[in-house]
Amino acid sequence: MNPDSENERFSRRWLLGTAAVGAAAMPFLTGGTSQALARSTGGKPTPATRLPGLPKGFWKTFTSRYVDVDGLRLHAVTGGDGPPVLFIGGWPQTWYAWRNVLPAFTRDFSVVAIDSRGVGLSAKPASGYDSGTLANDSVKLMRALGHKRFALVTHDVGAWTGYALASDHPTAVDRFVAMETITPGLTEPGALLIPGQLNNLLWHFPFNRVDGINEQLVRGREDLYFRYQFASKGTTPTSMPPVAVQVYVDALKSSPQALRSSFEFYRAIDEIIAQNTERKKTKLKMPVLAVAGERAVGTGVETEMRAVATHVSSVIIPGAGHFLMDENPDQVIAALKPFLAPYRG
């Protein structure tokens, strides 16, 4: 059987309810809010400045900083000048996933890429991983940076937060991009015995939700577990940049709290379903762009967004897998630019 046609059928089947919860960069242009060296709010270089594989001159344009949100230290990378755009990434990645996308927008926008609570350089508390709490974190972080209204670009579990943010704080969000996501509570739960190809894409949902035993099984085997995620969900088993995979795995191995927090997003699914059951009673009014990889979620994101928003457009990137920003940054940029252009003014 042709795997591409099989994936497409799986994507359609997911959206019908059989499986739910479960760049070349443009030249850097230094914006008015950037600094010569990435620094935290405390004035010391953050660990982000030592990451390998960043585009040349990245830290001449961007700043890595910590932002205090109700006593919670969150990490953000900022740069550029213009209307603000917030970027929220997914599992099991960090802000680093946007590294080849952000530079294309610094001429026209103030870009902010964050590590949500529990991710990367941000604090890793024991609770607060439901999408409503994460949305509140994000709004408060943007306000701390002086941004009351912004465009929102999200991927994977970051889009769970994005949907909550757009729904709970509609006056703060000018437009919303959801990439490669199936959001808990927006489709019906599917059968346990789903097709094998789809199971390969989704099996981490139930595994990550389990309390305790998953951490015991993965601790000390982070390389095995997380490298498999990138190999099995990418365009091909070797299409993810090795340097990026190493950065993500290192972040997840950095502490026991990092591993635990990575699972907490999934352990919050019951709470997210309850929240989204209420949210979807009122459709989003702002423009929404659904972006997906042809070999991953496919038509799924658009179908989901059309059920909860009134103004939806869609882009499916041909031949692409799940990790769009790492594998297909140019196509992501091409999808985002026309959608963000009216917001630029």
Residue pairs with C-beta under 8 A, 6 or more apart in sequence:
3 197
3 295
4 294
4 295
6 195
6 197
7 197
7 294
7 295
7 296
7 298
8 294
8 298
8 299
10 19
10 195
10 197
10 198
10 201
10 298
11 292
11 296
11 297
11 298
11 299
11 300
12 298
12 299
12 300
13 19
13 195
13 198
14 20
14 182
14 187
14 190
14 198
14 297
14 300
15 187
15 299
15 300
15 303
15 304
17 187
17 188
17 189
17 190
18 190
18 191
18 194
19 182
19 190
19 194
19 198
19 202
20 182
20 184
20 186
20 187
20 188
20 189
20 190
21 182
21 184
21 185
21 187
21 189
21 205
21 269
21 273
22 182
22 189
22 190
22 202
22 205
22 206
23 100
23 101
23 103
23 104
23 329
23 330
23 332
23 333
24 100
24 329
24 330
25 55
25 100
25 101
25 102
25 103
25 104
25 329
26 103
26 104
26 107
26 333
27 103
28 55
28 57
28 58
28 60
28 61
28 103
28 106
29 61
29 80
29 106
29 107
30 60
30 61
30 106
31 61
31 79
31 80
31 81
31 82
31 106
31 107
31 110
32 81
33 63
33 78
33 79
33 80
33 81
33 110
34 60
34 61
34 62
34 63
34 78
34 79
34 80
34 81
34 106
35 63
36 59
36 60
37 45
37 49
37 59
38 45
38 46
38 48
38 49
38 59
38 62
38 63
38 64
38 65
38 77
39 45
39 46
39 63
39 64
39 65
40 46
40 64
40 65
40 66
41 65
41 66
41 67
41 68
42 66
45 64
46 64
46 65
46 66
46 75
46 121
47 121
48 64
48 75
48 77
48 95
48 96
48 121
49 59
49 64
51 96
51 247
52 243
52 246
52 247
53 99
53 241
53 243
53 244
53 247
54 99
55 99
55 100
55 103
58 99
58 103
61 79
61 80
61 103
61 106
62 77
62 78
62 79
62 102
62 106
63 77
63 78
63 79
64 75
64 76
64 77
64 121
65 75
65 76
65 77
65 78
66 73
66 74
66 75
66 76
66 121
67 73
67 74
67 75
67 76
67 141
67 144
67 145
68 74
68 144
69 137
69 140
69 141
69 144
70 140
72 117
72 122
72 123
72 125
72 137
73 122
73 123
74 114
74 115
74 116
74 117
74 122
74 123
74 137
74 141
75 95
75 114
75 115
75 120
75 121
75 122
76 95
76 112
76 113
76 114
76 115
76 141
76 145
77 95
77 98
77 102
77 112
77 113
77 114
78 110
78 111
78 112
78 113
78 145
79 102
79 106
79 110
79 111
80 102
80 105
80 106
80 107
80 108
80 109
80 110
80 111
81 106
81 109
81 110
82 107
82 108
82 109
82 110
82 344
83 108
83 109
83 110
83 150
83 151
83 174
83 343
83 344
83 345
84 109
84 110
84 111
84 112
84 142
84 145
84 147
84 149
84 150
84 151
85 105
85 109
85 110
85 111
85 112
85 150
85 151
85 152
85 153
85 340
85 343
86 112
86 114
86 138
86 142
86 147
86 150
86 151
86 152
86 153
87 95
87 98
87 101
87 102
87 111
87 112
87 113
87 114
87 153
87 154
88 113
88 114
88 116
88 138
88 152
88 153
88 154
88 155
88 158
88 159
88 161
88 162
89 95
89 97
89 98
89 113
89 119
89 154
89 155
89 156
89 158
89 325
90 97
90 154
90 155
90 156
90 157
90 158
90 159
90 180
90 181
91 156
91 157
91 262
91 265
92 226
92 229
92 248
92 252
92 262
93 155
93 156
93 248
93 323
93 326
94 115
94 119
94 120
94 121
94 247
94 248
94 251
95 113
95 114
95 115
95 119
95 120
96 120
96 244
96 247
96 248
97 155
97 244
97 323
97 325
97 326
98 113
98 325
100 325
100 326
100 329
101 325
101 329
101 332
101 333
101 336
102 111
102 113
104 333
104 337
105 111
105 333
105 336
105 340
108 340
108 344
109 151
109 340
109 344
110 147
112 141
112 142
112 145
112 147
112 150
114 122
114 138
114 141
115 121
115 122
116 122
116 134
116 137
116 138
116 158
116 161
117 123
117 124
117 125
117 128
117 129
117 133
117 134
117 137
117 261
118 124
118 125
118 129
118 258
118 261
118 262
118 264
118 265
119 251
119 261
119 262
120 251
124 255
124 257
124 258
124 260
124 261
127 264
128 134
128 137
129 261
129 264
129 265
129 267
129 268
130 268
130 271
130 272
130 275
131 160
131 161
131 163
131 164
131 268
131 272
131 275
131 276
132 164
132 168
132 275
134 160
134 161
134 164
135 161
135 162
135 164
135 165
135 168
135 169
136 168
138 161
138 165
139 165
139 169
139 172
142 148
142 150
142 172
148 172
149 171
149 172
149 173
149 174
150 172
150 173
150 174
151 173
151 174
151 175
151 176
151 177
151 340
151 343
152 162
152 165
152 166
152 173
152 174
152 175
152 176
152 177
153 162
153 177
153 179
153 336
154 161
154 162
154 176
154 177
154 178
154 179
154 181
155 179
155 180
155 181
155 324
155 325
156 179
156 180
156 181
156 322
157 181
157 265
158 181
159 178
159 179
159 180
159 181
159 183
160 181
160 183
160 184
160 265
160 272
162 176
162 177
162 178
163 176
163 178
163 183
163 186
163 276
163 279
163 284
163 308
164 272
164 275
164 276
164 279
165 172
165 173
166 173
166 176
166 284
166 286
166 288
167 279
167 282
167 284
167 308
168 279
170 284
170 285
170 286
173 286
174 286
174 343
175 286
175 287
175 288
175 289
175 339
175 340
175 343
176 284
176 286
176 287
176 288
176 289
176 309
177 288
177 289
177 291
177 336
177 339
178 288
178 289
178 290
178 291
178 301
178 304
178 305
179 290
179 291
179 292
179 301
179 324
179 332
180 291
180 292
180 293
180 296
180 297
180 301
180 322
180 323
180 324
181 297
181 301
181 304
182 297
182 300
182 301
182 304
183 272
183 276
183 304
184 269
184 272
184 273
184 276
185 272
185 273
185 274
185 275
185 276
185 277
185 279
185 280
186 276
186 280
186 304
186 307
186 308
187 304
194 202
200 232
201 232
201 233
201 296
201 322
204 229
204 266
205 266
205 269
207 214
208 214
208 262
208 263
208 265
208 266
208 267
209 263
209 266
209 267
209 269
211 267
214 263
215 256
215 259
215 260
215 263
218 225
218 259
219 256
219 259
222 249
222 252
222 253
222 259
223 249
223 253
226 245
226 248
226 249
226 252
227 245
227 249
230 240
230 245
230 248
230 323
231 237
231 238
231 240
233 296
233 321
233 322
233 323
234 240
234 321
234 322
234 323
234 326
234 327
235 293
235 295
235 319
235 320
235 321
235 327
235 328
236 321
239 321
239 327
240 323
240 326
240 327
241 326
241 327
244 326
251 258
252 258
252 259
252 262
253 259
279 308
280 307
280 308
283 308
283 309
283 310
284 308
284 309
284 310
285 309
285 310
285 311
286 309
286 311
287 311
287 313
287 339
287 342
288 305
288 309
288 311
288 312
288 313
289 312
289 313
289 314
289 315
289 335
289 336
289 339
290 301
290 302
290 304
290 305
290 312
290 313
290 314
290 315
291 301
291 314
291 315
291 316
291 317
291 324
291 332
291 335
292 298
292 299
292 300
292 301
292 302
292 314
292 315
292 316
292 317
292 320
293 316
293 317
293 319
293 320
293 321
293 322
293 324
293 328
294 316
294 317
294 318
294 319
294 320
295 319
295 320
295 321
296 320
296 321
296 322
297 322
298 316
299 314
299 316
301 314
302 312
302 314
302 316
305 312
305 314
306 312
313 339
315 335
317 324
317 328
317 331
317 332
317 335
320 327
320 328
320 331
321 327
324 331
324 332
325 332
